[in-house]
Amino acid sequence: MSIKVLVVDDSSFFRRRVSDIINAAPRLEVIDVAVNGKEALEKALSLKPDVITMDIEMPVMDGISAVREIMAKQPTPILMFSSLTHDGAKATLDALEAGALDFLPKKFEDIARNKDEAVALLQQRVQQIASRRTMMRRTPLVSRSPRMLPSSASTSTSTSTSTSTASSTLGASSLNTSARMASNKPADSAIARTSSAAAQTPLQARFRASGKTYQLTAIGTSTGGPVALQRILTQFPRNYPHPILLVQHMPATFTAAFAARLNSLCQITVKEAADGDVLQPGVAYLAPGGMQMMLEGRPSSAKLRIIDGGERMNYKPCVDVTFGSAAKIYHDKVLSVILTGMGADGREGARMLKNAGSTVWAQDEESCVVYGMPQAVAKAGISTENLPLERVAERILVELKRQ
């Protein structure tokens, strides 16, 4: 059975171009096109496509509004097309927050070295997110929509159950306000309170700390990562005990905007990593797009080295590079997590961490947008725990509650 795709764009040239690429794949079929967000919503409801490709800037109804309406009325995997500009980055992040699963640049030459590679990548992305359509349609919207993510004000002291998520109908501005309000509250005992909050959710297994001590947290992710990272980091308290390294596959023009967004929502500080940054507790460092993030020095005074991404590297930034570097500096003192993403980046870096005695966890298949990176780690026997996204932050805080 073919994967039915609705192509949405106000440019007739781009509609034809995308349609031709999609129809060239044996398992893909463009069943219709739409010229604006309003028409996209109408056709999503009537045709029930398996995947929608969506432009952002369109007349009548823009792409972000269309995503929000479609996710409310006919949840469907949506792939956004974006310009690689600062404004394009902010709009794309808004679209992901509204419920879109992934994005690609509108200029295909920005994502591949040649035409054939660009064609294959677009076809692959459509097929990958199509695999989530069944999950999206059977899962309650409240547990899926990023605009209903719990704020740090509520989740630093409670578990992410479906009940608490359902009652947290927060938009982007509400998340920002809640996070800033939370920053004015005492946070010294936030980690310790997590375990007592877990006792209030008898339907979920309670976590136990392993007793290990850590000096660094490292998280790697790709497709679906922006929403996953927001969900996790907004639950971390202001007094998080050590630095956090974040590696998200993302274009160079996007990481500064993404770091700024996370910083506005979180109690911890989030910044785009810069060469020479000295790692500080309670600060998350997001690897810059197009570059590689490495560590040097000693654990007590480790610094970041931001170097050229490298022509031969498939991923810039690369999880393997950062994780491998962390293993050399911090040895057995790293708490690492591989989240949703396409491919196997992170497997070898995670292997180095495990061999050094550090802890490696992975997101579970059910909660991933794409179960590629976590699967690679799990299948290799590297991860010791496979966690649903809604409980990753809780698990981390329980593990660190004695530090």
Helices and strands as residue ranges (DSSP letters): E 3-8, H 12-23, E 28-34, H 37-47, E 51-54, H 63-73, E 78-82, H 86-98, E 102-105, G 108-110, H 115-130, H 133-138, G 141-143, G 146-148, H 152-155, H 162-166, H 172-182, H 190-198, E 216-221, H 225-233, E 244-248, H 252-265, E 269-272, E 283-286, E 291-296, G 299-301, E 303-308, H 319-330, E 334-338, H 347-355, E 359-363, H 373-379, E 385-387, H 389-400
